[in-house]
């Protein structure tokens, strides 16, 4: 059995970012993910905002991580070829009393290295920069370094590059027990056993459960649900990320564009106990619409194409927990609430520092390649390029998703990529079939057919997202024949 130098538990953006960072070193690294695909938990329903870094208290670790992490995005996007846009954000003051708070934020953040912050009180200038913003705004704090990213596309890019550089990914590996003896961790999952000298716990909502497996119970995690409404691509166009003036509890309900051209409103913040509760509620959707209307009046409700919710792990300290623990070789990276997505590259560098203290080999490999090729997209081709592509491979000309113009070839590439898609949702989040106006009504049967063929599995074994999420049970004729045998025909 291979004894890994490092095993990472958790395949969200934090785990995959750590994996990619460690892939540059001469180390044997593996990542275990309990779901059928990476980016299936908190990452999938992240707002996708790259924060400027001034929203957290100065004494918090996450403020420092956010400011450092934001600056690392430019290089990461260039190397990994994921969509990222520095469009800037507005924190909006709706009352004169909020202006003083925004000015205080600007001064402190500038001292801490956040670039370009500007308090704008000129209403004409504000309206020019963001025409959709409410006329009730009396001022905004503009942060030009803020941006938007697709959190799951970035996570796939991180995982692919990590795999290209030797990291092993194991999915459907829910950790059940961890034994630590003679400086070696033995990790038992439902189907396998893994050994490692070091373990990094990046298990998100289940971080406390993993920590307890090695006898560490020194923090608390609470699930917090956030609900969203996503609008059609043509519903409205925003130039900026729009935040209300924050409270002590939350950054508030924002209105934000996405890198794909849609707009969303949300999230709210509801503390719950069920780690699987991602249902939206009438009260929650009403709350986020009311919050959104304060920033952008007359939200285009009729243009909404999907409601969804995500969970994030809230630590009792409201700060990141990044610790080299009393169990030698076990590192906790948990309680990564907002702005965790922005902070991921800085968090990964912090983990490397801990591993160096533990004696890990951090010599960069001679053959390390930080570049991940940009995925080929139908929408990016000129007509001449597309004609040539279709002649080379007719799959480029077979459109599977009409809403998003996704050909069969993009789906095939998503399935056969390093750490490729094995589920319908895995295909959807990698190349967007099912994300358009009809939400998969047209393309889903074809995606199921392609997965069945490419993975060499029966239709009924194709899953939406993981265990017990089958779309199909059996062929209609088979069910009818079975009923006839049982005498159940009408």
N, C-alpha and C positions, 0 to 999 in steps of 0.2 A: 504494500500500500504506500502510495506517495505521501510523504510528510511535507506539507506546504510550509513555507516560511511564514505566510500570512493568509488567514481566511477572513473574508469580510462577510458578515451576516447582514443581508438587506440589499436589495437591488433597486432602490430609489435613486434620486439624483445624487444624494450624498454618498451612498455606497459606490455608485458607478464612477463618481468623480474621484473618490479615493483610489478605486481600482485603476483608473486611467493614470493618475499621478504615480502610483507605485509601479506601473508597467514600464516605466523608464529605467528602473533599477534592476540589477541582476538578482532577482528574487523569484521564488515560485509562489504565485499568488492565485487564489481561487475566490470566487464570490458565490454565496448560496442565497437563493431567492425562493421564498415559500410559494409564490404564485407561479402560474404558467408563463408569465412574462415579467420582464423588468418594468419599472415605472408604472406599476399597477395600483399603487396605494396613494399616499399623499401627493406624490409627484404628478400623477395624472390630472388631478383637479386643482393644481396650483394656478394662481392668477397669472403667472408668467411675467411679473413685473421685476425688473432689475432696479432695485432701489438705490437712490443716491447715497444713503447711509446715515442720515441725521435723525431718524425718527426714534431711535432707542436711547435710553439714558446713558450718559457718558461712562458710568461705572460698569456697564454691562459688556461682557465679552462680545456679544453679537454686534454691538456698534462698531467695534474695531474690525471684526471679521467682515462686516458688510462694506465698510469703506475700502478695505483692501481688496475684497472680492470683486467689487464693482470695477476696479481698475484692471483686473485680470481678464475681464470679458473680451476686450478687443483682440488680444492675442489668441484666446481660446476659440473665438468665432472664426478667425482667419485660419487656424490650424485644423479645426474640426468641421468647418463648413456647415454650421447650423444657422438658421435665420435669426438675426439679432439686429435690432434697430435702436439707436440712442435718440429717441424722439423727445425726451425731456418730460418732466412732470410739473403739474401745478398743485400746490396745496392751497385750497381756496378759503379765503376768509369771507364769511357772509355777514359778519358784524364787525363794527369798528373795534370792539374790545379784543378781537382775535389778532389784530395787526401787531400789537406789542409782542404777543407770543411768537408770531412768525419771525419778527425781527430778532428776537432772542435766539431762536433756532438757527437763523442765518449766521449770526455772529459766532456761536459755538461751533457750528459745523464747519465754517470757514477756517477756524482755528485748528480743527481736527483734520483738515486736508480735503474736504469736499469741494470740488472746483466749480466755479461759475455761478454760485448761488446769487439770486437777485430777487429782492422784494419789489414787486411792481404794483403801484397804486394808480397808474394811469389807465382808466377804464377803456379808452380807445385802443391803447396798445394791447391790453389784455384781450379785447374782442378781436383785434386783428390776428393775434397769435392763436386764439381758439374761438371761432365764431359761434360755436354751439353752447358755450358756457352761459349760464344764467346771468341776466342783467342785475341780479341781486348781489353779485360779487363786488366787494369793496376793495379787494386786493388779492394778490397771489404770491406765493413763494415759488419761484421758478428754479428748478434743478435740471439743467441741460444734460447732466451726465446720466440721468435715469433713462431706462430703456425697456423694451419688451422683447421677449424671447418665447419660443415654444418649449415649455419645460420637458415634455416627453421627447420631442425631436432632439433636444440637446442631450438628454440622457441616453438615447439610442446612439448618438454620435460618440459619446464618452465610452459606452460599452463596446462599440465596434472597434474603436481605436485601441482600447485596452486589450480586446481579444486578438487584434492584429499583432500586438506586442507581447502576447504570450499568456495573458490572464485567462484562466479557465472559468467559465460560467456554468453553473448548475441550477436549473430551474425546477420547480415542483419539489423543492427540498425544504420542507418545514422542519425546523430544528426542534427536537423533542428533549434531548438531554445533552449536557456538556460535562465531561469529566476532565479534571486537571490533575495530572500526576507526572512527577519527574520532568516538569517544565514542558510537557506536551499536552495539548488539548485534544481530546477525542470527542468529536461532535457526531451525534447520532440523529439521523433524520428518519422519516417514515420508511425510506427504502435503502438508505446507504449509511456508510460511516466514513468520516473524514478526520485526518489528523493534521495538526498545525502547531508551530511553535508560538505563534501569536494570533490573537483573535481581535477583530475590530467589530464592535457591536454598533451597526447602523440600521437597526431594525425598526425605526420609526415608532409607530403606535405600540409595537410589541417590544420596545427597547428594555422596559423594566422587566418583562418576563425573561428575556435572554440574560439580563444582568443577574437576576435571582438564581439562574441555573449554575452560576459559579459562586454563589453565596454573597452577592453584593446587592444590598437593598437600602441605598442611602439617598434616593431621590423619589419623587412622585411624578407621574405622567397622567394627564387627563385628556381624553378626546374632546376636541372642539370642532363642531360642524360649521361649515360655511356654505351657503347656497348661492347659486348663480343663475342668471338668465343670459343666454347667448342669442344675439340678434343676427339676422341674415346679413350677408355681405353688403347688400345695397341699402340697408336701413338707414345708416348715417355714417358720417366720416368724422373722426376726431383726429386732431393734430397732436394732442397731449394726453398723458395719463392724468386723470382728474381725481384728486383726493379732497375730502373735507378736512377742516382743521381737526387733528386727531384728539382723542381722549386718552386717559390713562390706561384704558382697557384695550383700545383698538385703534388702528389707523383709519377705521371707518369704512363705509360702503363707497367704493370707487366706481367710476365709469371709465372704461379703458378699451382702446383698440387692441387687436391682436395682429401678429405678423402675417396671418392669413387673410386679413382684410375685414374680418368680422369685428363686432363690438360686444362687450359684455358689461353687465352691472352686477355688483356683489363684491365680496361676500359679506354676509352677516356673521355673527359669532354666537354660537349656542353651545354651552358646555353640556355634554351628555356622558353616558356611561357605556353605551354599546359601541364597541370598536368596529362594528359592521354596518352601522346605521348611516346610509348615504341617501336616504329618501328626502325628497324636497317636501315642503309643507306649504299649505295655503298662507299661513301666517308669515312664514319666512319669506316667501316670494313677495308678499305684500310689503313687508318691511324693506326689502332691498329696492323695490320699485319706488317707494316713498323716499328712501335715501338718495337714489339716483336722480329723481326728479328735482331734488334740491340743487343739484349741480347742472343737470341738463333737463330743462323742462320738457314735458310731453314726450317721455320716453316712448319709442315706437313699439308698443306692446304687441301689436298685430304682426310685427315682423320677427317675433321671437321664434327660434327654430328648435331650441332645446333648453330645458331646465336641468340642472345637475347640482350635486353637492359633493364636497370633499371633506375629509377629516385631517386635522393636524394634531400632533402631540404637544400638549402644553405642559411644560415642567412647572413644578411648584415655585421655582425661583423666577419664572418668566425669562430665563436666560439660557443660552446654549450650555449643554453639559458635554465638555470635551476633556476627558480625564484619562490619564494613565493611572490605573487603579492599584489597589493593594494586592490584587491577584496578578502576579508577575506575567506580563505578556498580554494582558486583557485591557483593551482600550474602549471606553464608552464614548460614543459620538451620538448622543441622544437628546431629545427635547429640542430638536432643531425646528423651531417655529419660524415664522417670518422674522427677518429676511433670510431664511436659510438658503433659498435658491440663489440669491445674490452672493451669499457668503461661501458657496460650496468650494470654490477654488482655494480660498484662503483657509477654509477648514481642512482641506486635504493637505495643505502645506504644514499646518499645525500638527496633523497626525504624523507626518514624516519626521517632524522634530521629536515626537515621543518615541517613534521607532528607532531613531538614531540613538537615543538614550538607552534603549533596550538592546542595542548592539546589532541592529539589522544592517545589512549591507546596502548602503545607499550610493554605490558607485554606478554611474549611468552606463547602460549597455551600449556597446559600440554600434549595434544595429537598431537602436531605438528610432522609431519613426513617429513623430508627433502628428503627422498629417493624416487626415481621414478624407478620402476623395468625396467630392460633392455628389450627392445622389442625382442621377439624371432625371429630369422632370419634363414631361410633355409640354407643360406651360412655358418652359424656358426656351424651347426650340424655335428657331425661325421656320418659315414654311419650307425653305430649301433643306434645312437640316432635318426636319421631320420627314420629308419625302425620302431623303437618303436613309434615315433610320428605319422607315417602314420597309424599304427595299431590302435592307440587311436583315431585318427581323419583323415579320408581319404582326407580331404581338404588340408592337408600338401603335398599330392602327386599329386595334380592337378595343374600343372604349367600353369599359366596364361600368364606371360611375359617370353618368351624364352631368350631374350637378357640378362636379369638380373636375370633369374632363380627365379622368384617370384611366390610362390604358392598361391592358393586361400585363404589359412588360414591367411597369412600375410595381405591380403587385408581386410579380415573380422575383424582381430584385429585392423587395422587402422580405420575402420568404427565405431567399437564399443568401441574404447578407450575413456577416458574422453576427451571432446572437440574433438571428432572424425571427420573423413572426411565425408563430405556430397556432394562433387563434384569430378569429374574425376581428376582435378588438386590436390585436397586435398588428394586423394589416391596416386597419382603420387609422390608428394613431401614427403609423409610419408613413403612409402615403395618402390618407384622407378619403378613401371610398367610404361613403356613409356619413360624411360630415357636412354634406350639403343640405339644400332645402328639404329634400324628401327623406333625409335621415336614414338612408339605406333601403328604402322601399323598393327601389329598382335593382340596386347592385348586390344586395346581400346574398341572394341565391347564387349568383355567379362567383362571388368571393368564396362561398362555401364549396362550390364545385372545384375551384382552382386549388384551394387548400387540400381538399380530399385527394386530388390528382397528384399534387406536388409532394405531399407528405405520405402518400400511399396508404391512406386510411379510409375507412368507409365514411359516407356522408354523416351517418349518425354519430360518429366519433369526433366530428369537427365541433369545437367549443367556441362559445362567445368570448369568454375570458379565462376560464379555468374549470376546475372540478365542478361537476353537476351543473354546467351551464350549456348543455347540449341544445341545439336548435331542433334536431330531428330525432325521432324515436325509431322509426322503421318505414319501409315503403308502404304506401297506402294499400296496395294489393296484398302484401303480406299480412297486414292487420285484418283486412277483410277475410282472407282465407282462414286466419286463426279464429275469427269470430264464427265462421261457418262450421269449423270443426267443433266449436263449443256450443253450437246451436244458438248463437246469439243474433243471427241475422233476422231482420224485421220482415 
